[in-house]
């Protein structure tokens, strides 16, 4: 084939690709985006990722039911309880609405933002019920979308996470305030960046999700022009509560790269000589415990259950206890499942950590028939997540010192 014919064929191919792309774009534009489930973003990313990339990064997209196993005991159950207790009390409802506006949710392994989106939607549902009881259904939301922070290693999912939150905000406005009011406030799109693209084990979490802050640091011309290597907008509300959540990558020590092993060693920072035996996900637990020690808050992650078994227990958990943290709640082991085409063949658990208080520890035990039984006690052991009654609290204290 002559050079001219090759050039002509290439031009036709490009034109055909552009035409096809335009067709897809027009079709997508005609869809009703108010009904899009953010669950699909994580599913799509996991489905198109190469097997090698998923393995190296420990990618496991989280379904909505599994997300709620983290978010409900972390803080949503408490918010719903307070809503029930408030009844029609104008003052109690107002105080709860103010509390909602000051809550910060931080996912340091956010992927496409599913944890953040689900947290935002659940909080908006509670706020909408408050407004309904107060006769203020048209009231604008006081929950800033910028209070939902994330860290993601790759730039494309980081952008998707930010876009997913924008879509969730619009969906909630349509649902609770009507399309006319939602459209009036939807455009122009917000240009601030509150999802940070970077390595969560190398970044300072206090700089990404600071305990205080009010000023906008940077604005871009549009949603996609903001640099992703830092969060450029501070929180709109001083103080408040911080909840850390997510599904960090799991990689056994055998499969970790030299760089990943170095990251774990740096996070541990000399607190153990056996960091090389830890799963990669352990780094997130140590970072979360350090964050909570400095700034307060509670953290909960979906994790491979290996952190609650064998040699990992006497290596990881003394570091968590050494920060003053404790296991506050957990879900016992369950098989991983989601809607993606490449499901992870792992057994996982949910573990929540924070400063110990007077509340009973909560352990959600999966039964053979698929049901979940809640057990409460004074302590939860890191070994296989067993709950101990108050009569054995001193035994748990001795166990920690022995670890």
C-alpha atoms as a printed R data frame, in Angstrom:
    type eleno elety resid chain resno       x       y      z
1   ATOM     1    CA   UNK     A     1   0.000   0.000  0.000
2   ATOM     2    CA   UNK     A     2   1.394   3.420 -0.924
3   ATOM     3    CA   UNK     A     3   2.242   6.057  1.659
4   ATOM     4    CA   UNK     A     4  -0.691   8.170  0.435
5   ATOM     5    CA   UNK     A     5  -3.113   5.274  0.873
6   ATOM     6    CA   UNK     A     6  -1.748   4.555  4.361
7   ATOM     7    CA   UNK     A     7  -2.234   8.212  5.312
8   ATOM     8    CA   UNK     A     8  -5.773   8.175  3.924
9   ATOM     9    CA   UNK     A     9  -6.593   4.969  5.820
10  ATOM    10    CA   UNK     A    10  -5.223   6.413  9.056
11  ATOM    11    CA   UNK     A    11  -7.301   9.566  8.582
12  ATOM    12    CA   UNK     A    12 -10.432   7.489  8.002
13  ATOM    13    CA   UNK     A    13  -9.695   5.451 11.146
14  ATOM    14    CA   UNK     A    14  -9.279   8.615 13.224
15  ATOM    15    CA   UNK     A    15 -12.491  10.083 11.821
16  ATOM    16    CA   UNK     A    16 -14.323   6.833 12.513
17  ATOM    17    CA   UNK     A    17 -13.019   6.755 16.094
18  ATOM    18    CA   UNK     A    18 -14.043  10.364 16.652
19  ATOM    19    CA   UNK     A    19 -17.490   9.692 15.219
20  ATOM    20    CA   UNK     A    20 -17.911   6.647 17.455
21  ATOM    21    CA   UNK     A    21 -16.694   8.600 20.467
22  ATOM    22    CA   UNK     A    22 -19.124  11.418 19.706
23  ATOM    23    CA   UNK     A    23 -21.959   8.891 19.400
24  ATOM    24    CA   UNK     A    24 -21.128   7.455 22.815
25  ATOM    25    CA   UNK     A    25 -20.850  10.942 24.310
26  ATOM    26    CA   UNK     A    26 -24.246  11.994 22.954
27  ATOM    27    CA   UNK     A    27 -25.791   8.758 24.211
28  ATOM    28    CA   UNK     A    28 -24.328   9.262 27.703
29  ATOM    29    CA   UNK     A    29 -25.565  12.860 27.695
30  ATOM    30    CA   UNK     A    30 -29.123  11.665 27.135
31  ATOM    31    CA   UNK     A    31 -29.029   9.352 30.161
32  ATOM    32    CA   UNK     A    32 -30.663  10.329 33.453
33  ATOM    33    CA   UNK     A    33 -27.606  10.877 35.640
34  ATOM    34    CA   UNK     A    34 -29.759  11.480 38.716
35  ATOM    35    CA   UNK     A    35 -30.213   7.697 38.929
36  ATOM    36    CA   UNK     A    36 -26.554   6.725 38.467
37  ATOM    37    CA   UNK     A    37 -25.271   4.587 41.330
38  ATOM    38    CA   UNK     A    38 -21.744   5.638 42.354
39  ATOM    39    CA   UNK     A    39 -21.112   1.946 43.031
40  ATOM    40    CA   UNK     A    40 -20.536   1.540 39.297
41  ATOM    41    CA   UNK     A    41 -17.368   3.680 39.196
42  ATOM    42    CA   UNK     A    42 -15.365   1.303 41.378
43  ATOM    43    CA   UNK     A    43 -16.739  -1.667 39.474
44  ATOM    44    CA   UNK     A    44 -15.687  -0.159 36.136
45  ATOM    45    CA   UNK     A    45 -12.163   0.678 37.292
46  ATOM    46    CA   UNK     A    46 -11.573  -2.792 38.722
47  ATOM    47    CA   UNK     A    47 -13.018  -4.414 35.596
48  ATOM    48    CA   UNK     A    48 -10.751  -2.576 33.149
49  ATOM    49    CA   UNK     A    49  -7.576  -2.765 35.233
50  ATOM    50    CA   UNK     A    50  -4.985  -5.277 34.124
51  ATOM    51    CA   UNK     A    51  -4.525  -8.368 36.300
52  ATOM    52    CA   UNK     A    52  -0.916  -7.333 36.963
53  ATOM    53    CA   UNK     A    53  -1.938  -3.824 38.047
54  ATOM    54    CA   UNK     A    54  -4.671  -5.123 40.364
55  ATOM    55    CA   UNK     A    55  -2.196  -7.518 41.934
56  ATOM    56    CA   UNK     A    56   0.609  -4.993 42.382
57  ATOM    57    CA   UNK     A    57  -1.684  -2.361 43.892
58  ATOM    58    CA   UNK     A    58  -3.848  -4.746 45.937
59  ATOM    59    CA   UNK     A    59  -6.986  -3.309 44.294
60  ATOM    60    CA   UNK     A    60 -10.273  -4.546 45.776
61  ATOM    61    CA   UNK     A    61 -13.275  -2.360 44.967
62  ATOM    62    CA   UNK     A    62 -15.851  -2.219 47.785
63  ATOM    63    CA   UNK     A    63 -19.570  -2.828 47.300
64  ATOM    64    CA   UNK     A    64 -22.175  -0.689 49.084
65  ATOM    65    CA   UNK     A    65 -23.191  -3.427 51.609
66  ATOM    66    CA   UNK     A    66 -19.547  -3.848 52.610
67  ATOM    67    CA   UNK     A    67 -19.050  -0.085 52.806
68  ATOM    68    CA   UNK     A    68 -21.940   0.135 55.258
69  ATOM    69    CA   UNK     A    69 -20.315  -2.542 57.424
70  ATOM    70    CA   UNK     A    70 -17.651   0.101 58.017
71  ATOM    71    CA   UNK     A    71 -19.680   3.320 58.046
72  ATOM    72    CA   UNK     A    72 -22.635   2.185 60.140
73  ATOM    73    CA   UNK     A    73 -20.730   1.222 63.309
74  ATOM    74    CA   UNK     A    74 -18.153   3.951 62.665
75  ATOM    75    CA   UNK     A    75 -20.628   6.834 63.004
76  ATOM    76    CA   UNK     A    76 -23.859   6.473 61.001
77  ATOM    77    CA   UNK     A    77 -25.598   4.249 63.578
78  ATOM    78    CA   UNK     A    78 -24.925   6.863 66.253
79  ATOM    79    CA   UNK     A    79 -26.304   9.661 64.056
80  ATOM    80    CA   UNK     A    80 -29.485   7.674 63.400
81  ATOM    81    CA   UNK     A    81 -29.862   6.967 67.120
82  ATOM    82    CA   UNK     A    82 -29.534  10.678 67.894
83  ATOM    83    CA   UNK     A    83 -32.131  11.441 65.216
84  ATOM    84    CA   UNK     A    84 -34.547   8.979 66.802
85  ATOM    85    CA   UNK     A    85 -33.927  10.448 70.260
86  ATOM    86    CA   UNK     A    86 -34.497  13.982 68.957
87  ATOM    87    CA   UNK     A    87 -38.038  13.217 67.856
88  ATOM    88    CA   UNK     A    88 -39.651  16.560 66.994
89  ATOM    89    CA   UNK     A    89 -37.532  18.606 69.410
90  ATOM    90    CA   UNK     A    90 -36.569  21.744 67.473
91  ATOM    91    CA   UNK     A    91 -33.471  22.325 69.602
92  ATOM    92    CA   UNK     A    92 -32.174  18.743 69.453
93  ATOM    93    CA   UNK     A    93 -32.742  18.573 65.707
94  ATOM    94    CA   UNK     A    94 -30.878  21.843 65.214
95  ATOM    95    CA   UNK     A    95 -27.931  20.616 67.286
96  ATOM    96    CA   UNK     A    96 -27.799  17.394 65.280
97  ATOM    97    CA   UNK     A    97 -27.842  19.341 62.007
98  ATOM    98    CA   UNK     A    98 -24.949  21.476 63.228
99  ATOM    99    CA   UNK     A    99 -23.072  18.310 64.168
100 ATOM   100    CA   UNK     A   100 -23.578  16.879 60.677
101 ATOM   101    CA   UNK     A   101 -22.103  20.031 59.133
102 ATOM   102    CA   UNK     A   102 -18.894  19.589 61.154
103 ATOM   103    CA   UNK     A   103 -18.240  15.914 60.453
104 ATOM   104    CA   UNK     A   104 -15.229  15.127 58.262
105 ATOM   105    CA   UNK     A   105 -14.911  11.777 56.491
106 ATOM   106    CA   UNK     A   106 -11.430  10.828 55.325
107 ATOM   107    CA   UNK     A   107 -10.589   7.839 53.110
108 ATOM   108    CA   UNK     A   108  -6.801   7.476 52.662
109 ATOM   109    CA   UNK     A   109  -7.242   4.802 49.977
110 ATOM   110    CA   UNK     A   110 -10.308   6.228 48.275
111 ATOM   111    CA   UNK     A   111 -10.115   4.755 44.773
112 ATOM   112    CA   UNK     A   112 -13.131   6.098 42.893
113 ATOM   113    CA   UNK     A   113 -14.615   7.535 46.093
114 ATOM   114    CA   UNK     A   114 -17.304   5.002 46.974
115 ATOM   115    CA   UNK     A   115 -16.836   5.292 50.752
116 ATOM   116    CA   UNK     A   116 -16.995   9.078 50.571
117 ATOM   117    CA   UNK     A   117 -20.038   9.108 48.289
118 ATOM   118    CA   UNK     A   118 -22.017   6.637 50.396
119 ATOM   119    CA   UNK     A   119 -21.132   8.530 53.588
120 ATOM   120    CA   UNK     A   120 -22.241  11.795 51.988
121 ATOM   121    CA   UNK     A   121 -25.543  10.344 50.761
122 ATOM   122    CA   UNK     A   122 -26.361   8.733 54.101
123 ATOM   123    CA   UNK     A   123 -25.634  11.977 55.944
124 ATOM   124    CA   UNK     A   124 -27.768  13.963 53.490
125 ATOM   125    CA   UNK     A   125 -30.655  11.539 54.151
126 ATOM   126    CA   UNK     A   126 -30.399  12.236 57.890
127 ATOM   127    CA   UNK     A   127 -30.182  15.976 57.278
128 ATOM   128    CA   UNK     A   128 -33.231  15.845 54.989
129 ATOM   129    CA   UNK     A   129 -35.263  14.130 57.706
130 ATOM   130    CA   UNK     A   130 -34.176  16.826 60.179
131 ATOM   131    CA   UNK     A   131 -35.312  19.536 57.768
132 ATOM   132    CA   UNK     A   132 -38.613  17.729 57.177
133 ATOM   133    CA   UNK     A   133 -39.364  17.562 60.894
134 ATOM   134    CA   UNK     A   134 -38.498  21.241 61.252
135 ATOM   135    CA   UNK     A   135 -40.652  22.211 58.271
136 ATOM   136    CA   UNK     A   136 -37.611  23.392 56.247
137 ATOM   137    CA   UNK     A   137 -37.669  21.002 53.288
138 ATOM   138    CA   UNK     A   138 -36.288  23.593 50.835
139 ATOM   139    CA   UNK     A   139 -33.358  24.538 53.034
140 ATOM   140    CA   UNK     A   140 -29.942  24.276 51.372
141 ATOM   141    CA   UNK     A   141 -27.661  21.576 52.738
142 ATOM   142    CA   UNK     A   142 -25.165  22.573 55.400
143 ATOM   143    CA   UNK     A   143 -22.976  19.506 54.759
144 ATOM   144    CA   UNK     A   144 -19.975  20.696 52.685
145 ATOM   145    CA   UNK     A   145 -18.855  18.188 50.071
146 ATOM   146    CA   UNK     A   146 -15.302  19.398 50.760
147 ATOM   147    CA   UNK     A   147 -15.520  17.786 54.213
148 ATOM   148    CA   UNK     A   148 -15.108  14.441 52.443
149 ATOM   149    CA   UNK     A   149 -11.371  13.956 51.889
150 ATOM   150    CA   UNK     A   150  -9.464  11.220 50.150
151 ATOM   151    CA   UNK     A   151  -6.042  10.046 49.019
152 ATOM   152    CA   UNK     A   152  -5.655   7.981 45.860
153 ATOM   153    CA   UNK     A   153  -2.429   6.744 44.288
154 ATOM   154    CA   UNK     A   154  -3.533   7.063 40.632
155 ATOM   155    CA   UNK     A   155  -4.747  10.276 39.026
156 ATOM   156    CA   UNK     A   156  -7.697   8.890 37.023
157 ATOM   157    CA   UNK     A   157  -9.566   7.346 39.992
158 ATOM   158    CA   UNK     A   158  -8.759  10.502 42.003
159 ATOM   159    CA   UNK     A   159 -10.568  12.614 39.399
160 ATOM   160    CA   UNK     A   160 -13.439  10.108 39.307
161 ATOM   161    CA   UNK     A   161 -13.750  10.353 43.111
162 ATOM   162    CA   UNK     A   162 -14.081  14.120 42.928
163 ATOM   163    CA   UNK     A   163 -16.594  13.901 40.085
164 ATOM   164    CA   UNK     A   164 -18.575  11.211 41.939
165 ATOM   165    CA   UNK     A   165 -18.961  13.524 44.930
166 ATOM   166    CA   UNK     A   166 -20.160  16.345 42.682
167 ATOM   167    CA   UNK     A   167 -22.731  13.995 41.121
168 ATOM   168    CA   UNK     A   168 -23.810  12.774 44.574
169 ATOM   169    CA   UNK     A   169 -24.312  16.350 45.733
170 ATOM   170    CA   UNK     A   170 -26.524  17.080 42.718
171 ATOM   171    CA   UNK     A   171 -28.479  13.830 43.143
172 ATOM   172    CA   UNK     A   172 -29.209  14.638 46.781
173 ATOM   173    CA   UNK     A   173 -30.295  18.175 45.934
174 ATOM   174    CA   UNK     A   174 -32.713  16.838 43.305
175 ATOM   175    CA   UNK     A   175 -34.057  14.209 45.702
176 ATOM   176    CA   UNK     A   176 -34.542  16.428 48.729
177 ATOM   177    CA   UNK     A   177 -35.036  19.932 47.292
178 ATOM   178    CA   UNK     A   178 -36.298  19.422 43.750
179 ATOM   179    CA   UNK     A   179 -34.646  19.715 40.353
180 ATOM   180    CA   UNK     A   180 -35.231  23.465 39.970
181 ATOM   181    CA   UNK     A   181 -33.299  24.368 43.123
182 ATOM   182    CA   UNK     A   182 -30.682  21.680 42.394
183 ATOM   183    CA   UNK     A   183 -29.963  23.036 38.902
184 ATOM   184    CA   UNK     A   184 -29.795  26.597 40.185
185 ATOM   185    CA   UNK     A   185 -26.887  25.691 42.474
186 ATOM   186    CA   UNK     A   186 -25.197  22.922 40.466
187 ATOM   187    CA   UNK     A   187 -23.389  25.101 37.893
188 ATOM   188    CA   UNK     A   188 -20.692  26.219 37.617
189 ATOM   189    CA   UNK     A   189 -18.951  23.095 38.860
190 ATOM   190    CA   UNK     A   190 -16.795  23.526 41.944
191 ATOM   191    CA   UNK     A   191 -13.125  23.876 41.098
192 ATOM   192    CA   UNK     A   192 -11.523  23.088 44.461
193 ATOM   193    CA   UNK     A   193  -9.545  19.881 44.944
194 ATOM   194    CA   UNK     A   194 -10.274  17.866 48.068
195 ATOM   195    CA   UNK     A   195  -9.052  14.509 46.745
196 ATOM   196    CA   UNK     A   196  -5.262  14.213 46.918
197 ATOM   197    CA   UNK     A   197  -3.350  12.110 44.402
198 ATOM   198    CA   UNK     A   198  -0.345  10.486 46.046
199 ATOM   199    CA   UNK     A   199   0.986   7.615 48.133
200 ATOM   200    CA   UNK     A   200  -0.985   7.476 51.386
201 ATOM   201    CA   UNK     A   201   1.901   5.832 53.250
202 ATOM   202    CA   UNK     A   202   4.251   8.653 52.210
203 ATOM   203    CA   UNK     A   203   1.907  11.618 52.708
204 ATOM   204    CA   UNK     A   204   1.255  13.465 55.960
205 ATOM   205    CA   UNK     A   205  -2.404  12.723 56.722
206 ATOM   206    CA   UNK     A   206  -2.641  15.775 58.974
207 ATOM   207    CA   UNK     A   207  -1.908  17.996 55.974
208 ATOM   208    CA   UNK     A   208  -4.564  16.286 53.835
209 ATOM   209    CA   UNK     A   209  -7.214  16.162 56.564
210 ATOM   210    CA   UNK     A   210  -6.188  18.787 59.140
211 ATOM   211    CA   UNK     A   211  -8.143  18.974 62.404
212 ATOM   212    CA   UNK     A   212  -8.718  22.696 61.871
213 ATOM   213    CA   UNK     A   213  -8.950  25.094 58.916
214 ATOM   214    CA   UNK     A   214 -11.303  27.471 57.135
215 ATOM   215    CA   UNK     A   215  -9.592  29.199 54.224
216 ATOM   216    CA   UNK     A   216  -9.649  28.201 50.559
217 ATOM   217    CA   UNK     A   217  -6.034  27.872 49.409
218 ATOM   218    CA   UNK     A   218  -6.433  27.453 45.651
219 ATOM   219    CA   UNK     A   219  -9.072  27.692 42.949
220 ATOM   220    CA   UNK     A   220  -8.805  26.529 39.357
221 ATOM   221    CA   UNK     A   221 -10.758  27.554 36.301
222 ATOM   222    CA   UNK     A   222 -12.713  24.312 36.153
223 ATOM   223    CA   UNK     A   223 -13.221  20.962 37.836
224 ATOM   224    CA   UNK     A   224 -10.356  19.175 36.095
225 ATOM   225    CA   UNK     A   225  -7.543  21.751 36.059
226 ATOM   226    CA   UNK     A   226  -6.640  21.684 39.747
227 ATOM   227    CA   UNK     A   227  -3.303  19.953 40.517
228 ATOM   228    CA   UNK     A   228  -3.847  16.690 42.359
229 ATOM   229    CA   UNK     A   229  -0.738  16.469 44.522
230 ATOM   230    CA   UNK     A   230  -2.322  18.270 47.470
231 ATOM   231    CA   UNK     A   231  -5.693  19.271 48.865
232 ATOM   232    CA   UNK     A   232  -6.183  22.938 47.991
233 ATOM   233    CA   UNK     A   233  -9.217  23.761 50.129
234 ATOM   234    CA   UNK     A   234  -9.574  23.718 53.891
235 ATOM   235    CA   UNK     A   235 -12.681  22.702 55.761
236 ATOM   236    CA   UNK     A   236 -15.579  25.116 55.929
237 ATOM   237    CA   UNK     A   237 -16.254  24.318 59.581
238 ATOM   238    CA   UNK     A   238 -13.809  24.543 62.466
239 ATOM   239    CA   UNK     A   239 -13.415  21.597 64.816
240 ATOM   240    CA   UNK     A   240 -15.864  18.764 64.470
241 ATOM   241    CA   UNK     A   241 -15.429  15.007 64.296
242 ATOM   242    CA   UNK     A   242 -13.124  13.083 61.966
243 ATOM   243    CA   UNK     A   243 -13.874   9.570 60.772
244 ATOM   244    CA   UNK     A   244 -11.239   7.659 58.800
245 ATOM   245    CA   UNK     A   245 -12.467   4.799 56.656
246 ATOM   246    CA   UNK     A   246 -11.720   2.804 53.543
247 ATOM   247    CA   UNK     A   247 -10.535  -0.382 51.932
248 ATOM   248    CA   UNK     A   248  -6.731  -0.091 51.695
249 ATOM   249    CA   UNK     A   249  -4.744  -2.457 49.455
250 ATOM   250    CA   UNK     A   250  -3.808  -5.864 50.821
251 ATOM   251    CA   UNK     A   251  -0.556  -7.509 49.833
252 ATOM   252    CA   UNK     A   252   1.152 -10.246 51.794
253 ATOM   253    CA   UNK     A   253   4.817  -9.702 52.591
254 ATOM   254    CA   UNK     A   254   5.791 -12.262 49.924
255 ATOM   255    CA   UNK     A   255   4.181 -10.204 47.156
256 ATOM   256    CA   UNK     A   256   5.311  -6.724 48.183
257 ATOM   257    CA   UNK     A   257   7.813  -4.832 46.089
258 ATOM   258    CA   UNK     A   258  11.009  -3.466 47.633
259 ATOM   259    CA   UNK     A   259   9.442   0.022 47.624
260 ATOM   260    CA   UNK     A   260   6.321  -1.195 49.422
261 ATOM   261    CA   UNK     A   261   8.427  -2.932 52.074
262 ATOM   262    CA   UNK     A   262  10.355   0.320 52.537
263 ATOM   263    CA   UNK     A   263   7.086   2.225 52.968
264 ATOM   264    CA   UNK     A   264   6.004  -0.115 55.766
265 ATOM   265    CA   UNK     A   265   9.395   0.215 57.488
266 ATOM   266    CA   UNK     A   266   9.170   4.007 57.338
267 ATOM   267    CA   UNK     A   267   5.627   4.048 58.743
268 ATOM   268    CA   UNK     A   268   6.636   1.720 61.579
269 ATOM   269    CA   UNK     A   269   9.660   3.967 62.241
270 ATOM   270    CA   UNK     A   270  11.583   1.573 64.475
271 ATOM   271    CA   UNK     A   271   8.664   0.464 66.636
272 ATOM   272    CA   UNK     A   272   9.205  -3.140 65.570
273 ATOM   273    CA   UNK     A   273  12.058  -5.053 63.973
274 ATOM   274    CA   UNK     A   274   9.593  -7.387 62.231
275 ATOM   275    CA   UNK     A   275   7.904  -4.976 59.793
276 ATOM   276    CA   UNK     A   276   8.849  -7.284 56.920
277 ATOM   277    CA   UNK     A   277   6.274  -9.825 58.105
278 ATOM   278    CA   UNK     A   278   3.327  -7.416 57.947
279 ATOM   279    CA   UNK     A   279   0.691  -7.253 55.230
280 ATOM   280    CA   UNK     A   280   0.752  -3.990 53.270
281 ATOM   281    CA   UNK     A   281  -2.624  -2.972 54.744
282 ATOM   282    CA   UNK     A   282  -1.044  -2.803 58.213
283 ATOM   283    CA   UNK     A   283   0.565   0.487 57.218
284 ATOM   284    CA   UNK     A   284  -2.870   2.134 57.102
285 ATOM   285    CA   UNK     A   285  -3.717   0.937 60.615
286 ATOM   286    CA   UNK     A   286  -0.467   2.328 62.014
287 ATOM   287    CA   UNK     A   287  -0.902   5.645 60.163
288 ATOM   288    CA   UNK     A   288  -4.505   5.881 61.403
289 ATOM   289    CA   UNK     A   289  -3.464   5.186 64.994
290 ATOM   290    CA   UNK     A   290  -0.791   7.884 64.768
291 ATOM   291    CA   UNK     A   291  -3.287  10.351 63.280
292 ATOM   292    CA   UNK     A   292  -5.858   9.670 66.016
293 ATOM   293    CA   UNK     A   293  -3.208  10.169 68.702
294 ATOM   294    CA   UNK     A   294  -2.442  13.643 67.300
295 ATOM   295    CA   UNK     A   295  -5.855  14.840 66.128
296 ATOM   296    CA   UNK     A   296  -8.503  12.522 67.560
297 ATOM   297    CA   UNK     A   297 -11.108  10.632 65.596
298 ATOM   298    CA   UNK     A   298 -12.029   7.025 64.904
299 ATOM   299    CA   UNK     A   299 -10.854   4.797 62.042
300 ATOM   300    CA   UNK     A   300 -12.218   1.632 60.463
301 ATOM   301    CA   UNK     A   301 -10.944  -0.318 57.485
302 ATOM   302    CA   UNK     A   302 -11.896  -3.362 55.479
303 ATOM   303    CA   UNK     A   303  -8.811  -5.534 55.745
304 ATOM   304    CA   UNK     A   304  -7.515  -8.961 54.962
305 ATOM   305    CA   UNK     A   305  -8.150 -11.017 58.099
306 ATOM   306    CA   UNK     A   306  -4.448 -11.915 58.263
307 ATOM   307    CA   UNK     A   307  -3.888  -8.886 60.542
308 ATOM   308    CA   UNK     A   308  -5.909 -10.747 63.189
309 ATOM   309    CA   UNK     A   309  -4.093 -14.039 62.854
310 ATOM   310    CA   UNK     A   310  -0.729 -15.607 63.526
311 ATOM   311    CA   UNK     A   311   2.519 -13.666 63.595
312 ATOM   312    CA   UNK     A   312   0.923 -10.370 62.493
313 ATOM   313    CA   UNK     A   313  -0.886  -9.893 65.822
314 ATOM   314    CA   UNK     A   314   2.165  -9.476 68.126
315 ATOM   315    CA   UNK     A   315   3.806  -7.227 65.500
316 ATOM   316    CA   UNK     A   316   0.974  -4.867 64.500
317 ATOM   317    CA   UNK     A   317  -1.271  -4.480 67.503
318 ATOM   318    CA   UNK     A   318   1.294  -3.410 70.135
319 ATOM   319    CA   UNK     A   319   2.006  -0.421 67.857
320 ATOM   320    CA   UNK     A   320  -1.705   0.472 67.782
321 ATOM   321    CA   UNK     A   321  -2.034   0.040 71.557
322 ATOM   322    CA   UNK     A   322   1.150   2.064 72.015
323 ATOM   323    CA   UNK     A   323  -0.579   5.155 70.580
324 ATOM   324    CA   UNK     A   324  -3.346   4.832 73.173
325 ATOM   325    CA   UNK     A   325  -5.714   3.232 70.666
326 ATOM   326    CA   UNK     A   326  -7.975   0.237 71.081
327 ATOM   327    CA   UNK     A   327 -10.238  -1.994 68.967
328 ATOM   328    CA   UNK     A   328 -13.699  -0.437 69.319
329 ATOM   329    CA   UNK     A   329 -15.687  -2.665 66.965
330 ATOM   330    CA   UNK     A   330 -15.235  -5.259 64.270
331 ATOM   331    CA   UNK     A   331 -16.817  -7.652 61.805
332 ATOM   332    CA   UNK     A   332 -15.509 -11.196 61.889
333 ATOM   333    CA   UNK     A   333 -14.172 -12.797 58.729
334 ATOM   334    CA   UNK     A   334 -16.329 -12.987 55.619
335 ATOM   335    CA   UNK     A   335 -15.738 -13.860 51.975
336 ATOM   336    CA   UNK     A   336 -15.161 -10.907 49.670
337 ATOM   337    CA   UNK     A   337 -17.801 -10.164 47.032
338 ATOM   338    CA   UNK     A   338 -18.689  -7.172 44.865
339 ATOM   339    CA   UNK     A   339 -20.284  -6.342 41.516
340 ATOM   340    CA   UNK     A   340 -17.038  -6.151 39.550
341 ATOM   341    CA   UNK     A   341 -16.144  -8.746 36.936
342 ATOM   342    CA   UNK     A   342 -12.833  -9.517 38.698
343 ATOM   343    CA   UNK     A   343 -13.791 -10.420 42.265
344 ATOM   344    CA   UNK     A   344 -11.045 -10.643 44.862
345 ATOM   345    CA   UNK     A   345 -10.576 -14.151 46.200
346 ATOM   346    CA   UNK     A   346  -9.823 -13.126 49.757
347 ATOM   347    CA   UNK     A   347 -11.329 -13.412 53.227
348 ATOM   348    CA   UNK     A   348 -11.653 -10.064 54.953
349 ATOM   349    CA   UNK     A   349 -12.650  -8.483 58.256
350 ATOM   350    CA   UNK     A   350 -13.631  -4.998 59.395
351 ATOM   351    CA   UNK     A   351 -11.713  -3.488 62.305
352 ATOM   352    CA   UNK     A   352 -12.445  -0.140 63.954
353 ATOM   353    CA   UNK     A   353  -9.886   1.590 66.196
354 ATOM   354    CA   UNK     A   354  -9.869   4.710 68.331
355 ATOM   355    CA   UNK     A   355  -9.283   6.070 71.818
356 ATOM   356    CA   UNK     A   356 -10.949   3.813 74.414
357 ATOM   357    CA   UNK     A   357 -14.091   5.095 76.090
358 ATOM   358    CA   UNK     A   358 -16.827   3.770 78.354
359 ATOM   359    CA   UNK     A   359 -18.980   2.397 75.550
360 ATOM   360    CA   UNK     A   360 -19.090  -1.396 75.153
361 ATOM   361    CA   UNK     A   361 -17.052  -2.912 72.365
362 ATOM   362    CA   UNK     A   362 -19.187  -4.240 69.505
363 ATOM   363    CA   UNK     A   363 -18.392  -7.372 67.544
364 ATOM   364    CA   UNK     A   364 -20.544  -8.358 64.562
365 ATOM   365    CA   UNK     A   365 -20.183 -12.093 64.022
366 ATOM   366    CA   UNK     A   366 -21.026 -13.677 60.660
367 ATOM   367    CA   UNK     A   367 -23.000 -16.890 60.996
368 ATOM   368    CA   UNK     A   368 -23.041 -19.893 58.673
369 ATOM   369    CA   UNK     A   369 -26.562 -19.040 57.484
370 ATOM   370    CA   UNK     A   370 -25.453 -15.565 56.369
371 ATOM   371    CA   UNK     A   371 -26.912 -13.687 59.321
372 ATOM   372    CA   UNK     A   372 -24.924 -11.376 61.576
373 ATOM   373    CA   UNK     A   373 -25.083 -11.488 65.390
374 ATOM   374    CA   UNK     A   374 -24.016  -8.490 67.481
375 ATOM   375    CA   UNK     A   375 -22.086  -9.274 70.656
376 ATOM   376    CA   UNK     A   376 -20.994  -6.623 73.149
377 ATOM   377    CA   UNK     A   377 -18.300  -6.758 75.801
378 ATOM   378    CA   UNK     A   378 -15.524  -4.875 77.556
379 ATOM   379    CA   UNK     A   379 -12.756  -5.657 75.067
380 ATOM   380    CA   UNK     A   380 -12.091  -7.205 71.664
381 ATOM   381    CA   UNK     A   381  -8.955  -9.253 71.241
382 ATOM   382    CA   UNK     A   382  -6.971  -8.846 68.009
383 ATOM   383    CA   UNK     A   383  -6.729 -12.619 67.630
384 ATOM   384    CA   UNK     A   384  -9.607 -13.559 65.315
385 ATOM   385    CA   UNK     A   385 -11.638 -10.720 66.850
386 ATOM   386    CA   UNK     A   386 -13.052 -12.316 69.990
387 ATOM   387    CA   UNK     A   387 -15.141 -10.189 72.346
388 ATOM   388    CA   UNK     A   388 -14.404 -10.483 76.079
389 ATOM   389    CA   UNK     A   389 -16.951  -9.852 78.874
390 ATOM   390    CA   UNK     A   390 -16.285  -7.294 81.609
391 ATOM   391    CA   UNK     A   391 -15.160 -10.045 83.992
392 ATOM   392    CA   UNK     A   392 -12.136 -10.687 81.740
393 ATOM   393    CA   UNK     A   393 -11.152  -7.066 81.160
394 ATOM   394    CA   UNK     A   394  -8.057  -7.431 83.372
395 ATOM   395    CA   UNK     A   395  -7.016 -10.467 81.329
396 ATOM   396    CA   UNK     A   396  -7.146  -8.347 78.168
397 ATOM   397    CA   UNK     A   397  -4.937  -5.747 79.860
398 ATOM   398    CA   UNK     A   398  -2.358  -8.425 80.684
399 ATOM   399    CA   UNK     A   399  -2.591  -9.765 77.127
400 ATOM   400    CA   UNK     A   400  -1.778  -6.334 75.652
401 ATOM   401    CA   UNK     A   401   1.239  -5.944 77.902
402 ATOM   402    CA   UNK     A   402   2.419  -9.402 76.894
403 ATOM   403    CA   UNK     A   403   2.067  -8.516 73.183
